[in-house]
Amino acid sequence: MWDLVGLSNNQKRILEMLNIKPDMTTKEIAEMLFGKIVVYKSQEYSSVHRSLISLEKQGYIKRVQIQLRWRKLNQ
């Protein structure tokens, strides 16, 4: 189990979403997180992308394929 201390609310919600659906694109995650259609390079998309990069650096998730899909790592 992970120690989620120090993660933002968005990062925690992203991990929860990836528990339910373990293979999602950045756009899919952003749309679920914000509850609306999100376009590439919008503020919402960029915010989610930053959170995903941070989670990847911390070892919580990894990129899958070239389509920028994300998958939660089993730890």
C-alpha positions in Angstrom: 0.0 0.0 0.0 1.2 3.5 -0.7 1.8 6.4 1.6 -0.4 9.1 0.0 0.8 11.9 2.3 2.1 14.8 0.3 -0.1 14.1 -2.7 -2.5 16.8 -3.9 -6.3 16.1 -3.9 -6.2 15.8 -7.7 -3.4 13.3 -7.5 -5.3 11.2 -5.0 -8.4 11.3 -7.1 -6.4 10.3 -10.2 -5.1 7.3 -8.4 -8.7 6.4 -7.3 -9.9 6.6 -10.9 -7.0 4.4 -12.1 -8.1 1.9 -9.5 -11.5 1.7 -11.1 -10.3 1.9 -14.7 -6.6 1.1 -14.8 -5.8 2.2 -18.4 -6.8 5.8 -19.3 -5.6 8.7 -21.4 -4.9 12.1 -20.0 -8.0 13.5 -21.7 -10.2 10.8 -20.2 -8.8 11.4 -16.7 -9.2 15.2 -17.1 -12.8 14.8 -18.2 -13.7 12.5 -15.3 -11.9 14.8 -12.8 -13.5 18.0 -14.0 -16.9 16.6 -15.1 -16.8 18.2 -18.5 -15.3 18.0 -22.0 -11.6 19.0 -21.8 -9.6 20.0 -24.8 -5.9 19.6 -25.3 -3.8 22.5 -24.0 -6.6 23.8 -21.8 -5.9 24.7 -18.2 -7.6 21.6 -17.0 -5.7 19.3 -19.3 -2.4 20.9 -18.3 -3.2 20.6 -14.6 -3.9 16.9 -15.0 -0.8 16.3 -17.2 1.4 17.9 -14.5 -0.2 15.7 -11.8 0.4 12.6 -14.0 4.1 13.5 -14.6 4.5 14.0 -10.8 2.9 10.7 -10.0 5.1 9.0 -12.6 8.2 10.5 -11.1 7.1 9.2 -7.7 6.6 5.7 -9.0 2.8 5.5 -8.6 1.9 5.2 -12.3 3.6 4.6 -15.7 3.0 5.7 -19.2 1.7 3.0 -21.5 2.0 3.0 -25.3 2.5 6.1 -27.4 -1.0 7.4 -26.9 -0.1 8.7 -23.4 -2.2 6.2 -21.6 -1.4 5.9 -17.9 -1.5 2.8 -15.7 -1.3 2.4 -12.0 1.6 0.3 -10.8 1.0 -2.6 -8.4 2.9 -2.0 -5.2 
